[in-house]
Amino acid sequence: MTQKAYRYRFYPTAEQENLLRRTLGCTRLVYNRALFARTEGWYERQERIGYKETSALLTEWKKEEEFSFLNEVSSVPLQQGLRHLQKAFTNFWAGRARYPNFKKKRNGGSAVFTKSAFRWKDGELLLAKCTEALPIRWSRQLPQGAEPSTVTIKLEPSGRWFVSLLVDVEIDRLPVRSNKVGIDLGISSLVTLSTGEKVANPKTFKAKYKRLRKAQKSLSRKSKGSNNRQKARLKVAKLQAEIADTRKDFLHKLTTQLVRDNQVIAVEDLAVKNMVQNHKLAQSISDASWGELVRQLEYKCEWYGRELIRIDRWFPSSKRCSSCGHIVEKMRLNVRDWVCPECGCHHDRDINAAINILAAGQAVSVCGATVRPEESKSRKAGATKQKLRS
Protein backbone atom coordinates (compact mmCIF):
# COMPACT_ATOMS: atom_id res chain seq x y z
CA MET A 1 0.00 0.00 0.00
CA THR A 2 1.13 3.51 -0.82
CA GLN A 3 0.01 6.79 0.72
CA LYS A 4 -1.27 9.18 -1.93
CA ALA A 5 -2.80 12.65 -1.56
CA TYR A 6 -5.79 13.74 -3.65
CA ARG A 7 -6.19 17.50 -3.85
CA TYR A 8 -9.47 19.25 -4.63
CA ARG A 9 -10.76 22.77 -4.67
CA PHE A 10 -13.81 23.61 -2.58
CA TYR A 11 -16.04 26.64 -2.10
CA PRO A 12 -17.03 27.00 1.58
CA THR A 13 -20.23 28.63 2.71
CA ALA A 14 -20.03 31.88 4.66
CA GLU A 15 -20.38 29.98 7.95
CA GLN A 16 -17.72 27.42 6.99
CA GLU A 17 -15.31 30.08 5.76
CA ASN A 18 -15.68 32.00 9.03
CA LEU A 19 -14.89 28.88 11.06
CA LEU A 20 -12.01 27.81 8.82
CA ARG A 21 -10.42 31.26 8.85
CA ARG A 22 -10.60 31.29 12.65
CA THR A 23 -9.06 27.81 12.73
CA LEU A 24 -6.20 28.89 10.48
CA GLY A 25 -5.68 32.01 12.59
CA CYS A 26 -5.56 30.03 15.83
CA THR A 27 -3.19 27.47 14.31
CA ARG A 28 -0.90 30.26 13.16
CA LEU A 29 -1.03 31.96 16.57
CA VAL A 30 -0.16 28.77 18.45
CA TYR A 31 2.67 27.99 16.05
CA ASN A 32 4.17 31.47 16.36
CA ARG A 33 3.86 31.61 20.16
CA ALA A 34 5.44 28.17 20.49
CA LEU A 35 8.28 29.20 18.15
CA PHE A 36 8.84 32.36 20.21
CA ALA A 37 8.84 30.35 23.46
CA ARG A 38 11.37 27.87 22.10
CA THR A 39 13.63 30.61 20.70
CA GLU A 40 13.47 32.66 23.91
CA GLY A 41 14.12 29.59 26.05
CA TRP A 42 17.25 28.73 24.13
CA TYR A 43 18.79 32.20 23.81
CA GLU A 44 18.01 33.38 27.34
CA ARG A 45 18.28 30.18 29.40
CA GLN A 46 19.98 27.69 27.00
CA GLU A 47 16.92 25.51 27.56
CA ARG A 48 15.70 23.13 24.87
CA ILE A 49 11.91 23.20 24.71
CA GLY A 50 10.32 20.32 22.80
CA TYR A 51 6.85 19.26 21.69
CA LYS A 52 5.88 18.03 25.17
CA GLU A 53 6.60 21.41 26.78
CA THR A 54 4.83 23.42 24.03
CA SER A 55 1.79 21.14 24.35
CA ALA A 56 1.66 21.96 28.07
CA LEU A 57 1.98 25.66 27.21
CA LEU A 58 -0.99 25.35 24.84
CA THR A 59 -3.09 23.96 27.69
CA GLU A 60 -2.14 26.97 29.81
CA TRP A 61 -2.91 29.43 27.00
CA LYS A 62 -6.40 28.01 26.63
CA LYS A 63 -7.08 28.76 30.29
CA GLU A 64 -6.16 32.42 29.92
CA GLU A 65 -8.99 34.83 29.27
CA GLU A 66 -6.98 36.59 26.56
CA PHE A 67 -6.79 33.39 24.49
CA SER A 68 -10.15 31.85 25.35
CA PHE A 69 -11.05 31.88 21.64
CA LEU A 70 -8.66 28.94 21.15
CA ASN A 71 -11.38 26.74 22.66
CA GLU A 72 -13.83 27.72 19.89
CA VAL A 73 -11.99 25.73 17.21
CA SER A 74 -10.93 22.10 16.96
CA SER A 75 -7.92 21.27 19.11
CA VAL A 76 -6.48 18.81 16.57
CA PRO A 77 -5.08 21.39 14.08
CA LEU A 78 -3.48 23.24 17.00
CA GLN A 79 -1.68 20.11 18.16
CA GLN A 80 -0.70 19.25 14.60
CA GLY A 81 0.83 22.72 14.25
CA LEU A 82 3.03 22.01 17.28
CA ARG A 83 4.07 18.69 15.73
CA HIS A 84 5.00 20.48 12.50
CA LEU A 85 7.10 22.91 14.53
CA GLN A 86 8.86 20.01 16.22
CA LYS A 87 9.60 18.49 12.81
CA ALA A 88 10.93 21.85 11.57
CA PHE A 89 13.36 22.00 14.51
CA THR A 90 14.38 18.38 13.94
CA ASN A 91 15.26 19.20 10.34
CA PHE A 92 17.11 22.33 11.49
CA TRP A 93 19.26 20.50 14.03
CA ALA A 94 20.01 17.80 11.43
CA GLY A 95 21.21 20.47 8.97
CA ARG A 96 18.46 19.77 6.42
CA ALA A 97 16.69 23.11 6.74
CA ARG A 98 17.03 26.65 8.02
CA TYR A 99 15.77 27.94 11.34
CA PRO A 100 11.92 27.98 11.40
CA ASN A 101 10.21 31.26 10.49
CA PHE A 102 7.10 32.86 11.91
CA LYS A 103 3.95 32.31 9.86
CA LYS A 104 2.26 35.33 8.24
CA LYS A 105 -1.42 35.93 7.63
CA ARG A 106 -0.93 37.18 4.07
CA ASN A 107 0.53 33.79 3.06
CA GLY A 108 -2.79 32.07 3.70
CA GLY A 109 -2.27 29.05 5.91
CA SER A 110 -3.16 25.42 6.45
CA ALA A 111 -4.74 23.20 9.07
CA VAL A 112 -4.36 19.43 9.42
CA PHE A 113 -7.22 17.28 10.71
CA THR A 114 -6.64 13.68 11.78
CA LYS A 115 -9.34 10.99 11.95
CA SER A 116 -10.64 12.18 15.31
CA ALA A 117 -11.46 15.62 13.86
CA PHE A 118 -13.44 14.75 10.75
CA ARG A 119 -16.10 12.33 9.52
CA TRP A 120 -16.10 10.64 6.12
CA LYS A 121 -19.44 9.13 5.11
CA ASP A 122 -20.94 8.36 1.70
CA GLY A 123 -18.35 10.44 -0.10
CA GLU A 124 -18.96 13.52 2.07
CA LEU A 125 -16.47 15.20 4.37
CA LEU A 126 -17.56 16.84 7.63
CA LEU A 127 -14.93 18.63 9.70
CA ALA A 128 -15.08 19.08 13.46
CA LYS A 129 -17.36 21.97 14.57
CA CYS A 130 -18.86 22.15 11.03
CA THR A 131 -22.58 21.45 10.63
CA GLU A 132 -22.45 20.87 6.86
CA ALA A 133 -20.25 18.80 4.56
CA LEU A 134 -17.60 20.68 2.61
CA PRO A 135 -18.81 21.56 -0.94
CA ILE A 136 -15.91 19.90 -2.76
CA ARG A 137 -15.50 20.00 -6.54
CA TRP A 138 -14.74 16.35 -7.26
CA SER A 139 -12.46 16.71 -10.30
CA ARG A 140 -11.63 13.00 -9.93
CA GLN A 141 -13.00 10.25 -7.73
CA LEU A 142 -11.13 8.63 -4.88
CA PRO A 143 -10.17 4.96 -5.40
CA GLN A 144 -12.94 2.50 -4.62
CA GLY A 145 -13.17 1.84 -0.89
CA ALA A 146 -10.47 4.37 0.04
CA GLU A 147 -11.00 6.42 3.19
CA PRO A 148 -8.85 9.46 4.09
CA SER A 149 -6.57 9.12 7.10
CA THR A 150 -5.63 12.82 7.18
CA VAL A 151 -7.33 15.93 5.80
CA THR A 152 -5.43 19.16 5.13
CA ILE A 153 -7.27 22.43 4.53
CA LYS A 154 -5.24 25.09 2.75
CA LEU A 155 -5.99 28.73 1.97
CA GLU A 156 -3.77 30.17 -0.76
CA PRO A 157 -2.68 33.84 -0.83
CA SER A 158 -4.92 34.23 -3.90
CA GLY A 159 -7.98 33.35 -1.78
CA ARG A 160 -8.53 29.85 -3.18
CA TRP A 161 -9.50 27.02 -0.81
CA PHE A 162 -8.10 23.51 -1.28
CA VAL A 163 -8.58 20.24 0.59
CA SER A 164 -6.04 17.42 0.42
CA LEU A 165 -7.14 13.87 1.33
CA LEU A 166 -4.39 11.41 2.26
CA VAL A 167 -5.44 7.82 1.50
CA ASP A 168 -3.80 4.38 1.34
CA VAL A 169 -4.03 3.00 -2.19
CA GLU A 170 -2.64 0.10 -4.16
CA ILE A 171 -0.96 1.51 -7.28
CA ASP A 172 -0.77 -0.84 -10.26
CA ARG A 173 2.72 -1.17 -11.71
CA LEU A 174 3.13 -0.34 -15.39
CA PRO A 175 4.10 -3.12 -17.84
CA VAL A 176 7.87 -3.63 -18.09
CA ARG A 177 9.43 -1.94 -21.13
CA SER A 178 12.81 -2.26 -22.76
CA ASN A 179 13.25 1.51 -23.32
CA LYS A 180 16.04 3.34 -21.50
CA VAL A 181 16.65 7.07 -21.70
CA GLY A 182 19.14 9.64 -20.51
CA ILE A 183 17.90 13.15 -19.75
CA ASP A 184 19.88 16.37 -20.01
CA LEU A 185 18.17 19.33 -18.34
CA GLY A 186 18.55 22.77 -19.88
CA ILE A 187 17.02 26.21 -20.30
CA SER A 188 16.29 26.67 -24.01
CA SER A 189 15.27 23.00 -24.23
CA LEU A 190 13.90 21.98 -20.86
CA VAL A 191 14.56 18.30 -21.54
CA THR A 192 16.83 16.69 -24.13
CA LEU A 193 16.57 12.90 -24.45
CA SER A 194 19.30 10.51 -25.52
CA THR A 195 17.02 9.52 -28.40
CA GLY A 196 17.58 12.98 -29.91
CA GLU A 197 14.17 14.35 -28.95
CA LYS A 198 13.99 17.81 -27.39
CA VAL A 199 11.19 19.29 -25.30
CA ALA A 200 11.03 23.08 -25.45
CA ASN A 201 10.99 25.08 -22.25
CA PRO A 202 7.56 26.79 -21.93
CA LYS A 203 9.16 29.63 -19.90
CA THR A 204 5.99 30.12 -17.91
CA PHE A 205 7.27 33.00 -15.81
CA LYS A 206 8.67 34.93 -18.78
CA ALA A 207 5.34 34.66 -20.62
CA LYS A 208 3.51 36.46 -17.80
CA TYR A 209 6.37 38.62 -16.53
CA LYS A 210 5.05 41.92 -17.93
CA ARG A 211 1.61 41.48 -16.35
CA LEU A 212 3.14 40.46 -13.01
CA ARG A 213 5.61 43.36 -13.05
CA LYS A 214 2.80 45.83 -13.72
CA ALA A 215 0.69 44.36 -10.89
CA GLN A 216 3.61 44.45 -8.45
CA LYS A 217 4.34 48.08 -9.34
CA SER A 218 0.71 48.94 -8.64
CA LEU A 219 0.90 47.11 -5.29
CA SER A 220 4.02 49.02 -4.25
CA ARG A 221 2.21 52.34 -4.68
CA LYS A 222 -0.72 51.48 -2.40
CA SER A 223 -0.83 52.61 1.21
CA LYS A 224 -0.23 49.88 3.76
CA GLY A 225 -3.39 48.72 5.48
CA SER A 226 -5.73 50.17 2.84
CA ASN A 227 -8.43 48.25 0.98
CA ASN A 228 -6.84 49.15 -2.33
CA ARG A 229 -3.59 47.52 -1.22
CA GLN A 230 -5.49 44.36 -0.33
CA LYS A 231 -7.09 44.32 -3.80
CA ALA A 232 -3.69 44.85 -5.45
CA ARG A 233 -2.14 42.10 -3.31
CA LEU A 234 -4.86 39.66 -4.40
CA LYS A 235 -4.23 40.55 -8.04
CA VAL A 236 -0.52 39.77 -7.67
CA ALA A 237 -1.27 36.54 -5.79
CA LYS A 238 -3.68 35.36 -8.52
CA LEU A 239 -1.08 35.99 -11.22
CA GLN A 240 1.54 34.07 -9.23
CA ALA A 241 -0.93 31.20 -8.72
CA GLU A 242 -1.62 31.18 -12.46
CA ILE A 243 2.11 30.89 -13.20
CA ALA A 244 2.58 28.10 -10.64
CA ASP A 245 -0.44 26.14 -11.89
CA THR A 246 0.70 26.32 -15.52
CA ARG A 247 4.21 25.20 -14.59
CA LYS A 248 3.00 22.28 -12.45
CA ASP A 249 0.56 21.11 -15.11
CA PHE A 250 3.29 21.03 -17.75
CA LEU A 251 5.77 19.22 -15.49
CA HIS A 252 3.24 16.58 -14.42
CA LYS A 253 2.30 15.79 -18.01
CA LEU A 254 5.95 15.63 -19.07
CA THR A 255 7.16 13.43 -16.20
CA THR A 256 4.18 11.07 -16.49
CA GLN A 257 4.90 10.57 -20.19
CA LEU A 258 8.60 9.91 -19.52
CA VAL A 259 7.79 7.34 -16.83
CA ARG A 260 5.20 5.58 -19.01
CA ASP A 261 7.53 5.30 -22.01
CA ASN A 262 10.79 4.25 -20.32
CA GLN A 263 11.85 1.52 -17.90
CA VAL A 264 15.14 3.18 -16.90
CA ILE A 265 15.64 6.94 -16.62
CA ALA A 266 19.04 8.52 -15.95
CA VAL A 267 19.38 12.16 -14.86
CA GLU A 268 22.11 14.40 -13.47
CA ASP A 269 22.14 15.21 -9.75
CA LEU A 270 22.30 18.98 -10.20
CA ALA A 271 23.09 21.41 -7.36
CA VAL A 272 20.31 23.85 -8.22
CA LYS A 273 20.81 25.94 -5.05
CA ASN A 274 24.38 26.65 -6.09
CA MET A 275 23.49 27.32 -9.71
CA VAL A 276 20.91 30.01 -8.93
CA GLN A 277 23.65 32.09 -7.34
CA ASN A 278 24.54 33.12 -10.90
CA HIS A 279 22.37 36.25 -11.12
CA LYS A 280 22.33 36.13 -14.94
CA LEU A 281 20.72 32.69 -15.05
CA ALA A 282 18.94 32.52 -11.69
CA GLN A 283 15.52 33.55 -13.00
CA SER A 284 15.63 31.14 -15.95
CA ILE A 285 16.85 28.24 -13.79
CA SER A 286 14.14 28.85 -11.19
CA ASP A 287 11.47 29.06 -13.89
CA ALA A 288 12.65 25.76 -15.40
CA SER A 289 12.05 23.99 -12.03
CA TRP A 290 14.66 21.27 -12.52
CA GLY A 291 14.41 20.22 -8.88
CA GLU A 292 10.63 19.75 -9.08
CA LEU A 293 10.96 17.82 -12.34
CA VAL A 294 13.44 15.35 -10.81
CA ARG A 295 11.33 15.08 -7.64
CA GLN A 296 8.28 14.10 -9.68
CA LEU A 297 10.30 11.57 -11.66
CA GLU A 298 11.57 10.07 -8.41
CA TYR A 299 8.24 9.32 -6.77
CA LYS A 300 6.49 8.36 -10.02
CA CYS A 301 9.24 5.85 -10.81
CA GLU A 302 8.78 4.40 -7.33
CA TRP A 303 5.01 4.18 -7.81
CA TYR A 304 5.03 2.53 -11.22
CA GLY A 305 8.03 0.22 -10.92
CA ARG A 306 10.54 2.19 -12.95
CA GLU A 307 14.23 2.79 -12.18
CA LEU A 308 15.59 6.31 -11.75
CA ILE A 309 19.37 6.71 -11.69
CA ARG A 310 21.08 9.90 -10.53
CA ILE A 311 24.45 10.68 -12.09
CA ASP A 312 27.22 12.43 -10.17
CA ARG A 313 27.05 16.19 -10.76
CA TRP A 314 30.79 16.27 -11.55
CA PHE A 315 30.43 13.84 -14.43
CA PRO A 316 31.54 15.74 -17.61
CA SER A 317 28.52 14.81 -19.71
CA SER A 318 28.80 17.82 -22.02
CA LYS A 319 32.58 17.73 -22.51
CA ARG A 320 32.89 13.98 -23.15
CA CYS A 321 32.63 12.65 -26.70
CA SER A 322 29.94 9.95 -26.77
CA SER A 323 31.74 8.20 -29.65
CA CYS A 324 35.35 7.86 -28.46
CA GLY A 325 35.22 9.05 -24.82
CA HIS A 326 37.63 11.96 -25.28
CA ILE A 327 37.10 14.79 -22.74
CA VAL A 328 37.54 18.38 -23.85
CA GLU A 329 39.29 20.61 -21.30
CA LYS A 330 36.94 23.61 -21.53
CA MET A 331 33.57 24.30 -23.10
CA ARG A 332 31.68 27.57 -22.73
CA LEU A 333 27.93 27.67 -22.23
CA ASN A 334 27.38 29.42 -25.58
CA VAL A 335 28.92 26.46 -27.47
CA ARG A 336 25.92 24.40 -28.59
CA ASP A 337 27.67 22.31 -31.30
CA TRP A 338 31.21 20.99 -31.30
CA VAL A 339 33.52 18.60 -33.12
CA CYS A 340 35.60 16.04 -31.23
CA PRO A 341 39.34 16.73 -31.83
CA GLU A 342 40.12 13.00 -31.52
CA CYS A 343 37.59 11.25 -33.77
CA GLY A 344 36.15 14.24 -35.66
CA CYS A 345 32.56 13.37 -34.69
CA HIS A 346 30.13 16.32 -34.77
CA HIS A 347 27.95 16.64 -31.65
CA ASP A 348 24.91 18.58 -30.57
CA ARG A 349 25.90 19.59 -27.03
CA ASP A 350 22.63 18.58 -25.32
CA ILE A 351 22.06 15.33 -27.22
CA ASN A 352 25.67 14.28 -26.61
CA ALA A 353 25.25 15.01 -22.89
CA ALA A 354 22.04 12.95 -22.74
CA ILE A 355 23.75 9.99 -24.44
CA ASN A 356 26.65 10.17 -21.94
CA ILE A 357 24.22 10.38 -19.01
CA LEU A 358 22.43 7.23 -20.21
CA ALA A 359 25.72 5.37 -20.63
CA ALA A 360 26.87 6.42 -17.15
CA GLY A 361 23.49 5.46 -15.71
CA GLN A 362 23.71 1.98 -17.20
CA ALA A 363 27.20 1.55 -15.74
CA VAL A 364 25.94 2.51 -12.29
CA SER A 365 22.87 0.27 -12.64
CA VAL A 366 24.81 -2.81 -13.75
CA CYS A 367 27.94 -2.75 -11.62
CA GLY A 368 27.55 0.19 -9.24
CA ALA A 369 30.66 1.78 -10.76
CA THR A 370 31.55 5.38 -10.14
CA VAL A 371 31.08 7.63 -13.14
CA ARG A 372 33.38 10.39 -11.90
CA PRO A 373 36.56 10.44 -14.02
CA GLU A 374 39.97 10.32 -12.39
CA GLU A 375 40.92 13.71 -13.82
CA SER A 376 37.92 15.53 -12.33
CA LYS A 377 38.73 18.61 -10.26
CA SER A 378 36.93 17.35 -7.17
CA ARG A 379 38.97 14.14 -7.06
CA LYS A 380 42.20 16.04 -7.69
CA ALA A 381 41.35 18.41 -4.84
CA GLY A 382 40.62 15.46 -2.55
CA ALA A 383 43.97 13.85 -3.38
CA THR A 384 45.79 17.12 -2.74
CA LYS A 385 44.13 17.51 0.67
CA GLN A 386 45.06 13.91 1.53
CA LYS A 387 48.73 14.60 0.68
CA LEU A 388 48.75 17.74 2.82
CA ARG A 389 47.30 15.83 5.78
CA SER A 390 49.90 13.09 5.48
NUPA-275220 format. One line per field, with one value per residue (C-alpha): x, y, z; residue in one letter. Coordinates in nm, 3 decimals. Layout:
x <- c(X;...)
y <- c(Y;...)
z <- c(Z;...)
tiza <- c(A;...)
//
This chain:
x <- c(0.000;0.113;0.001;-0.127;-0.280;-0.579;-0.619;-0.947;-1.076;-1.381;-1.604;-1.703;-2.023;-2.003;-2.038;-1.772;-1.531;-1.568;-1.489;-1.201;-1.042;-1.060;-0.906;-0.620;-0.568;-0.556;-0.319;-0.090;-0.103;-0.016;0.267;0.417;0.386;0.544;0.828;0.884;0.884;1.137;1.363;1.347;1.412;1.725;1.879;1.801;1.828;1.998;1.692;1.570;1.191;1.032;0.685;0.588;0.660;0.483;0.179;0.166;0.198;-0.099;-0.309;-0.214;-0.291;-0.640;-0.708;-0.616;-0.899;-0.698;-0.679;-1.015;-1.105;-0.866;-1.138;-1.383;-1.199;-1.093;-0.792;-0.648;-0.508;-0.348;-0.168;-0.070;0.083;0.303;0.407;0.500;0.710;0.886;0.960;1.093;1.336;1.438;1.526;1.711;1.926;2.001;2.121;1.846;1.669;1.703;1.577;1.192;1.021;0.710;0.395;0.226;-0.142;-0.093;0.053;-0.279;-0.227;-0.316;-0.474;-0.436;-0.722;-0.664;-0.934;-1.064;-1.146;-1.344;-1.610;-1.610;-1.944;-2.094;-1.835;-1.896;-1.647;-1.756;-1.493;-1.508;-1.736;-1.886;-2.258;-2.245;-2.025;-1.760;-1.881;-1.591;-1.550;-1.474;-1.246;-1.163;-1.300;-1.113;-1.017;-1.294;-1.317;-1.047;-1.100;-0.885;-0.657;-0.563;-0.733;-0.543;-0.727;-0.524;-0.599;-0.377;-0.268;-0.492;-0.798;-0.853;-0.950;-0.810;-0.858;-0.604;-0.714;-0.439;-0.544;-0.380;-0.403;-0.264;-0.096;-0.077;0.272;0.313;0.410;0.787;0.943;1.281;1.325;1.604;1.665;1.914;1.790;1.988;1.817;1.855;1.702;1.629;1.527;1.390;1.456;1.683;1.657;1.930;1.702;1.758;1.417;1.399;1.119;1.103;1.099;0.756;0.916;0.599;0.727;0.867;0.534;0.351;0.637;0.505;0.161;0.314;0.561;0.280;0.069;0.361;0.434;0.071;0.090;0.402;0.221;-0.072;-0.083;-0.023;-0.339;-0.573;-0.843;-0.684;-0.359;-0.549;-0.709;-0.369;-0.214;-0.486;-0.423;-0.052;-0.127;-0.368;-0.108;0.154;-0.093;-0.162;0.211;0.258;-0.044;0.070;0.421;0.300;0.056;0.329;0.577;0.324;0.230;0.595;0.716;0.418;0.490;0.860;0.779;0.520;0.753;1.079;1.185;1.514;1.564;1.904;1.938;2.211;2.214;2.230;2.309;2.031;2.081;2.438;2.349;2.091;2.365;2.454;2.237;2.233;2.072;1.894;1.552;1.563;1.685;1.414;1.147;1.265;1.205;1.466;1.441;1.063;1.096;1.344;1.133;0.828;1.030;1.157;0.824;0.649;0.924;0.878;0.501;0.503;0.803;1.054;1.423;1.559;1.937;2.108;2.445;2.722;2.705;3.079;3.043;3.154;2.852;2.880;3.258;3.289;3.263;2.994;3.174;3.535;3.522;3.763;3.710;3.754;3.929;3.694;3.357;3.168;2.793;2.738;2.892;2.592;2.767;3.121;3.352;3.560;3.934;4.012;3.759;3.615;3.256;3.013;2.795;2.491;2.590;2.263;2.206;2.567;2.525;2.204;2.375;2.665;2.422;2.243;2.572;2.687;2.349;2.371;2.720;2.594;2.287;2.481;2.794;2.755;3.066;3.155;3.108;3.338;3.656;3.997;4.092;3.792;3.873;3.693;3.897;4.220;4.135;4.062;4.397;4.579;4.413;4.506;4.873;4.875;4.730;4.990)
y <- c(0.000;0.351;0.679;0.918;1.265;1.374;1.750;1.925;2.277;2.361;2.664;2.700;2.863;3.188;2.998;2.742;3.008;3.200;2.888;2.781;3.126;3.129;2.781;2.889;3.201;3.003;2.747;3.026;3.196;2.877;2.799;3.147;3.161;2.817;2.920;3.236;3.035;2.787;3.061;3.266;2.959;2.873;3.220;3.338;3.018;2.769;2.551;2.313;2.320;2.032;1.926;1.803;2.141;2.342;2.114;2.196;2.566;2.535;2.396;2.697;2.943;2.801;2.876;3.242;3.483;3.659;3.339;3.185;3.188;2.894;2.674;2.772;2.573;2.210;2.127;1.881;2.139;2.324;2.011;1.925;2.272;2.201;1.869;2.048;2.291;2.001;1.849;2.185;2.200;1.838;1.920;2.233;2.050;1.780;2.047;1.977;2.311;2.665;2.794;2.798;3.126;3.286;3.231;3.533;3.593;3.718;3.379;3.207;2.905;2.542;2.320;1.943;1.728;1.368;1.099;1.218;1.562;1.475;1.233;1.064;0.913;0.836;1.044;1.352;1.520;1.684;1.863;1.908;2.197;2.215;2.145;2.087;1.880;2.068;2.156;1.990;2.000;1.635;1.671;1.300;1.025;0.863;0.496;0.250;0.184;0.437;0.642;0.946;0.912;1.282;1.593;1.916;2.243;2.509;2.873;3.017;3.384;3.423;3.335;2.985;2.702;2.351;2.024;1.742;1.387;1.141;0.782;0.438;0.300;0.010;0.151;-0.084;-0.117;-0.034;-0.312;-0.363;-0.194;-0.226;0.151;0.334;0.707;0.964;1.315;1.637;1.933;2.277;2.621;2.667;2.300;2.198;1.830;1.669;1.290;1.051;0.952;1.298;1.435;1.781;1.929;2.308;2.508;2.679;2.963;3.012;3.300;3.493;3.466;3.646;3.862;4.192;4.148;4.046;4.336;4.583;4.436;4.445;4.808;4.894;4.711;4.902;5.234;5.148;5.261;4.988;4.872;5.017;4.825;4.915;4.752;4.436;4.432;4.485;4.210;3.966;4.055;3.977;3.654;3.536;3.599;3.407;3.120;3.118;3.089;2.810;2.614;2.632;2.520;2.228;2.111;2.103;1.922;1.658;1.579;1.563;1.343;1.107;1.057;0.991;0.734;0.558;0.530;0.425;0.152;0.318;0.694;0.852;1.216;1.440;1.521;1.898;2.141;2.385;2.594;2.665;2.732;3.001;3.209;3.312;3.625;3.613;3.269;3.252;3.355;3.114;2.824;2.885;2.906;2.576;2.399;2.127;2.022;1.975;1.782;1.535;1.508;1.410;1.157;1.007;0.932;0.836;0.585;0.440;0.418;0.253;0.022;0.219;0.279;0.631;0.671;0.990;1.068;1.243;1.619;1.627;1.384;1.574;1.481;1.782;1.773;1.398;1.265;0.995;0.820;0.786;0.905;1.196;1.479;1.838;2.061;2.361;2.430;2.757;2.767;2.942;2.646;2.440;2.231;2.099;1.860;1.604;1.673;1.300;1.125;1.424;1.337;1.632;1.664;1.858;1.959;1.858;1.533;1.428;1.501;1.295;0.999;1.017;1.038;0.723;0.537;0.642;0.546;0.198;0.155;0.251;0.027;-0.281;-0.275;0.019;0.178;0.538;0.763;1.039;1.044;1.032;1.371;1.553;1.861;1.735;1.414;1.604;1.841;1.546;1.385;1.712;1.751;1.391;1.460;1.774;1.583;1.309)
z <- c(0.000;-0.082;0.072;-0.193;-0.156;-0.365;-0.385;-0.463;-0.467;-0.258;-0.210;0.158;0.271;0.466;0.795;0.699;0.576;0.903;1.106;0.882;0.885;1.265;1.273;1.048;1.259;1.583;1.431;1.316;1.657;1.845;1.605;1.636;2.016;2.049;1.815;2.021;2.346;2.210;2.070;2.391;2.605;2.413;2.381;2.734;2.940;2.700;2.756;2.487;2.471;2.280;2.169;2.517;2.678;2.403;2.435;2.807;2.721;2.484;2.769;2.981;2.700;2.663;3.029;2.992;2.927;2.656;2.449;2.535;2.164;2.115;2.266;1.989;1.721;1.696;1.911;1.657;1.408;1.700;1.816;1.460;1.425;1.728;1.573;1.250;1.453;1.622;1.281;1.157;1.451;1.394;1.034;1.149;1.403;1.143;0.897;0.642;0.674;0.802;1.134;1.140;1.049;1.191;0.986;0.824;0.763;0.407;0.306;0.370;0.591;0.645;0.907;0.942;1.071;1.178;1.195;1.531;1.386;1.075;0.952;0.612;0.511;0.170;-0.010;0.207;0.437;0.763;0.970;1.346;1.457;1.103;1.063;0.686;0.456;0.261;-0.094;-0.276;-0.654;-0.726;-1.030;-0.993;-0.773;-0.488;-0.540;-0.462;-0.089;0.004;0.319;0.409;0.710;0.718;0.580;0.513;0.453;0.275;0.197;-0.076;-0.083;-0.390;-0.178;-0.318;-0.081;-0.128;0.059;0.042;0.133;0.226;0.150;0.134;-0.219;-0.416;-0.728;-1.026;-1.171;-1.539;-1.784;-1.809;-2.113;-2.276;-2.332;-2.150;-2.170;-2.051;-1.975;-2.001;-1.834;-1.988;-2.030;-2.401;-2.423;-2.086;-2.154;-2.413;-2.445;-2.552;-2.840;-2.991;-2.895;-2.739;-2.530;-2.545;-2.225;-2.193;-1.990;-1.791;-1.581;-1.878;-2.062;-1.780;-1.653;-1.793;-1.635;-1.301;-1.305;-1.372;-1.089;-0.845;-0.934;-0.864;-0.529;-0.425;-0.468;-0.240;0.121;0.376;0.548;0.284;0.098;-0.233;-0.122;-0.033;-0.380;-0.545;-0.331;-0.440;-0.804;-0.767;-0.579;-0.852;-1.122;-0.923;-0.872;-1.246;-1.320;-1.064;-1.189;-1.552;-1.459;-1.245;-1.511;-1.775;-1.549;-1.442;-1.801;-1.907;-1.620;-1.649;-2.019;-1.952;-1.683;-1.901;-2.201;-2.032;-1.790;-1.690;-1.662;-1.595;-1.486;-1.347;-0.975;-1.020;-0.736;-0.822;-0.505;-0.609;-0.971;-0.893;-0.734;-1.090;-1.112;-1.494;-1.505;-1.169;-1.300;-1.595;-1.379;-1.119;-1.389;-1.540;-1.203;-1.252;-0.888;-0.908;-1.234;-1.081;-0.764;-0.968;-1.166;-0.841;-0.677;-1.002;-1.081;-0.733;-0.781;-1.122;-1.092;-1.295;-1.218;-1.175;-1.169;-1.053;-1.209;-1.017;-1.076;-1.155;-1.443;-1.761;-1.971;-2.202;-2.251;-2.315;-2.670;-2.677;-2.965;-2.846;-2.482;-2.528;-2.274;-2.385;-2.130;-2.153;-2.310;-2.273;-2.223;-2.558;-2.747;-2.859;-3.130;-3.130;-3.312;-3.123;-3.183;-3.152;-3.377;-3.566;-3.469;-3.477;-3.165;-3.057;-2.703;-2.532;-2.722;-2.661;-2.289;-2.274;-2.444;-2.194;-1.901;-2.021;-2.063;-1.715;-1.571;-1.720;-1.574;-1.229;-1.264;-1.375;-1.162;-0.924;-1.076;-1.014;-1.314;-1.190;-1.402;-1.239;-1.382;-1.233;-1.026;-0.717;-0.706;-0.769;-0.484;-0.255;-0.338;-0.274;0.067;0.153;0.068;0.282;0.578;0.548)
tiza <- c(M;T;Q;K;A;Y;R;Y;R;F;Y;P;T;A;E;Q;E;N;L;L;R;R;T;L;G;C;T;R;L;V;Y;N;R;A;L;F;A;R;T;E;G;W;Y;E;R;Q;E;R;I;G;Y;K;E;T;S;A;L;L;T;E;W;K;K;E;E;E;F;S;F;L;N;E;V;S;S;V;P;L;Q;Q;G;L;R;H;L;Q;K;A;F;T;N;F;W;A;G;R;A;R;Y;P;N;F;K;K;K;R;N;G;G;S;A;V;F;T;K;S;A;F;R;W;K;D;G;E;L;L;L;A;K;C;T;E;A;L;P;I;R;W;S;R;Q;L;P;Q;G;A;E;P;S;T;V;T;I;K;L;E;P;S;G;R;W;F;V;S;L;L;V;D;V;E;I;D;R;L;P;V;R;S;N;K;V;G;I;D;L;G;I;S;S;L;V;T;L;S;T;G;E;K;V;A;N;P;K;T;F;K;A;K;Y;K;R;L;R;K;A;Q;K;S;L;S;R;K;S;K;G;S;N;N;R;Q;K;A;R;L;K;V;A;K;L;Q;A;E;I;A;D;T;R;K;D;F;L;H;K;L;T;T;Q;L;V;R;D;N;Q;V;I;A;V;E;D;L;A;V;K;N;M;V;Q;N;H;K;L;A;Q;S;I;S;D;A;S;W;G;E;L;V;R;Q;L;E;Y;K;C;E;W;Y;G;R;E;L;I;R;I;D;R;W;F;P;S;S;K;R;C;S;S;C;G;H;I;V;E;K;M;R;L;N;V;R;D;W;V;C;P;E;C;G;C;H;H;D;R;D;I;N;A;A;I;N;I;L;A;A;G;Q;A;V;S;V;C;G;A;T;V;R;P;E;E;S;K;S;R;K;A;G;A;T;K;Q;K;L;R;S)
//
